[in-house]
Amino acid sequence: MLQSPTSAAGAAAQTIGLMLADSRLPSGGHVSSSGLEPALMAGMGRDQVEEYMLVRARTAALTDAGAAVVIRHGLLEAGQNESGQSSAELLTRTERAWAARTPSRAARQIASELGRGLLRLATSLWPDAAILRQLGTAPSRPVVMGAVAAHAQLEAEELVRLVVYDDAAAAAAALLKLDPGDPAEAMILVLQTCASVEDRVAGVAALTEPSDIPSSAAVQMEDWIEHHAHTTRRLFRA
């Protein structure tokens, strides 16, 4: 008889990266369209989806990636220095810096819900991971991604690519439900979106301070998400 697994200890960092990028990951990510449903409901046309994804990659996605990288760096450094107090301070400062760069309260709320879902899964996979126990009860998804990356020893550049891909893939999957078309075209959009920020990957991966997290906000997208939170006829939370 097979025994139930108790943890995912020993998995390679690259394997964990693939798992985190998998849309089938049971962490609740299916409730997010990366803001695409709010945009389409507000009147944005299908022919503008490509531009939307490119803009979002250089704004919200890189902000999330920057926060994740800073958390990864700080937790790894704190672990080497055995300084729990500095970890708590880092988490607070990074959450505040990320929130300041994410004006929409609704966007912050869904990020917190997605963060809880990912943290719940991560603590089930790695119940003995001290890094994960430092995150509190309502961390944002970028913060949890950074903590998981630190625990798994995922490289910073791969973490940046993972966050950008995750955001773009969510939008592409949502597009196929909201305005069905050729799935291959949706995947092309994902690859184009990721390629469009490749020149920024190394710079974002080198960040170590919350104050350096990218702060290029797309105000119209944030406004769409905020209005979407008050609608009832929708498929996605945001």
C-alpha positions in Angstrom: 0.0 0.0 0.0 1.3 3.4 -0.9 1.8 5.8 2.0 0.5 9.4 1.8 3.4 11.9 1.1 4.2 14.1 4.0 6.3 16.8 2.3 7.9 17.8 -1.0 11.4 18.1 0.4 14.2 17.3 -2.0 12.5 18.5 -5.2 14.9 20.4 -7.5 14.5 24.2 -7.7 13.8 23.9 -11.5 11.0 21.4 -10.8 9.4 23.7 -8.2 9.6 26.6 -10.7 7.8 24.5 -13.3 5.1 23.6 -10.7 4.6 27.2 -9.7 4.1 28.1 -13.4 1.5 25.4 -13.9 -2.0 26.8 -14.3 -3.3 23.6 -12.7 -1.6 24.5 -9.4 -4.3 24.2 -6.7 -3.7 27.6 -5.1 -6.7 29.5 -6.4 -5.0 31.3 -9.3 -7.9 30.4 -11.6 -10.0 33.2 -10.1 -7.8 35.9 -11.6 -7.7 37.1 -15.2 -4.8 39.5 -14.4 -7.2 42.4 -14.9 -8.3 41.3 -18.4 -12.0 40.7 -17.6 -12.3 44.2 -16.0 -10.7 45.7 -19.1 -13.0 43.9 -21.6 -16.0 44.7 -19.5 -15.0 48.4 -19.5 -15.0 48.4 -23.3 -11.5 47.4 -24.4 -11.6 45.6 -27.7 -10.2 42.1 -28.5 -7.7 43.8 -30.8 -6.2 45.7 -27.9 -5.5 42.6 -25.8 -1.9 42.2 -27.0 -1.1 45.8 -26.1 -2.9 45.4 -22.8 -0.7 42.4 -21.9 2.5 44.1 -23.0 1.7 47.2 -20.8 0.7 45.1 -17.8 4.0 43.1 -18.1 6.0 46.3 -17.7 3.8 47.7 -14.9 2.0 45.4 -12.5 3.9 42.3 -13.4 7.3 43.8 -12.9 6.2 45.4 -9.7 5.1 42.0 -8.4 8.4 40.5 -9.6 10.4 43.2 -7.9 8.6 42.6 -4.6 9.2 38.8 -4.9 12.9 39.2 -5.7 13.4 41.6 -2.7 11.7 39.1 -0.4 13.8 36.2 -1.8 17.0 38.1 -1.3 16.1 39.3 2.2 15.0 36.0 3.5 18.0 34.2 2.2 20.3 36.9 3.7 18.4 36.8 7.0 18.7 33.0 7.1 22.4 33.2 6.7 22.6 35.9 9.4 20.1 34.1 11.6 18.3 37.3 12.1 14.6 36.8 12.5 13.9 40.4 13.4 15.3 41.7 10.1 13.1 39.2 8.3 10.0 40.6 10.0 11.1 44.2 9.2 11.8 43.2 5.6 8.3 41.6 5.1 6.6 44.7 6.5 8.6 47.2 4.4 8.2 45.1 1.2 4.5 44.7 1.7 4.1 48.4 2.2 6.3 49.3 -0.8 4.3 46.9 -3.0 1.0 48.2 -1.8 2.1 51.8 -2.4 2.7 50.8 -6.0 -0.6 49.0 -6.4 -3.2 51.8 -5.9 -6.3 49.7 -6.4 -7.6 48.3 -3.1 -9.4 45.6 -5.1 -6.1 44.6 -6.7 -4.4 44.4 -3.4 -7.3 42.3 -2.0 -7.2 39.7 -4.7 -3.4 39.6 -4.4 -3.8 38.9 -0.7 -6.4 36.1 -1.3 -4.1 34.5 -3.9 -1.2 34.8 -1.5 -3.2 33.0 1.2 -4.0 30.2 -1.3 -0.4 29.8 -2.4 0.8 29.9 1.2 -1.7 27.3 2.3 -0.4 25.0 -0.5 3.3 25.8 0.2 3.0 25.0 3.9 1.4 21.7 3.0 4.2 20.9 0.7 7.0 22.0 3.1 5.5 21.9 6.6 8.9 22.3 8.2 10.0 25.4 6.2 10.8 28.1 8.7 10.8 30.8 6.0 7.1 30.2 5.3 6.1 30.4 8.9 7.3 34.0 9.0 4.8 35.3 6.4 1.8 35.8 8.7 -1.8 35.2 7.8 -2.4 37.5 4.8 0.7 38.0 2.7 0.3 39.1 -0.9 1.0 36.6 -3.7 4.4 38.3 -4.7 5.6 38.0 -1.1 4.7 34.3 -1.0 6.3 33.7 -4.4 9.5 35.3 -3.1 9.4 33.2 0.1 8.9 29.9 -1.8 11.7 30.9 -4.2 14.0 31.5 -1.2 13.1 28.1 0.3 13.5 26.3 -3.0 16.7 28.1 -3.9 15.2 29.4 -7.1 17.5 31.8 -8.9 16.4 35.5 -8.9 16.2 35.8 -12.7 14.1 32.7 -12.9 11.8 34.1 -10.3 11.3 37.3 -12.3 10.5 35.3 -15.4 8.1 33.1 -13.4 6.1 36.0 -12.0 5.8 37.7 -15.4 4.8 34.4 -17.0 2.3 33.6 -14.3 0.6 37.0 -14.8 0.5 36.7 -18.6 -0.7 33.1 -18.6 -3.6 34.0 -16.3 -4.7 36.7 -18.8 -4.3 34.3 -21.8 -6.3 31.6 -20.1 -9.0 34.1 -19.2 -9.2 35.4 -22.7 -10.1 31.9 -24.0 -13.1 31.9 -21.7 -14.1 35.5 -22.1 -13.7 35.7 -25.9 -12.9 32.3 -27.2 -10.4 31.9 -30.1 -7.4 29.9 -31.2 -5.6 28.7 -28.1 -2.3 28.9 -30.1 -2.8 32.6 -30.5 -3.2 33.0 -26.8 0.0 31.1 -26.2 1.8 33.4 -28.7 0.6 36.4 -26.7 2.1 34.8 -23.5 5.5 34.3 -25.2 5.5 37.7 -26.8 4.6 39.3 -23.4 7.5 37.5 -21.6 9.9 38.3 -24.4 9.0 42.0 -24.2 10.4 42.4 -20.7 13.5 40.1 -21.1 15.6 43.3 -21.2 14.4 44.1 -17.7 14.9 40.7 -16.1 18.5 41.1 -14.9 17.9 44.6 -13.5 14.8 43.5 -11.5 16.6 40.3 -10.4 19.3 42.4 -8.8 17.0 44.4 -6.5 17.6 44.1 -2.8 15.7 47.0 -1.3 11.9 47.6 -1.1 12.3 51.2 -2.2 13.8 50.0 -5.5 10.7 47.9 -6.5 9.5 49.2 -10.0 6.7 51.7 -9.6 5.3 52.2 -13.1 1.6 51.9 -12.5 -1.1 51.6 -15.2 -3.7 53.8 -13.6 -6.5 52.9 -16.1 -6.0 49.2 -15.4 -6.2 49.8 -11.7 -9.4 51.8 -12.2 -11.0 49.0 -14.2 -10.2 46.5 -11.5 -11.6 48.8 -8.8 -14.9 49.2 -10.7 -15.0 45.4 -11.5 -15.0 44.6 -7.8 -18.5 46.1 -7.5 -20.0 44.1 -10.4 -21.9 40.9 -10.0 -22.0 39.5 -13.5 -18.4 38.3 -13.8 -16.4 35.1 -14.2 -13.2 36.3 -12.4 -12.5 38.2 -9.2 -10.2 40.6 -11.1 
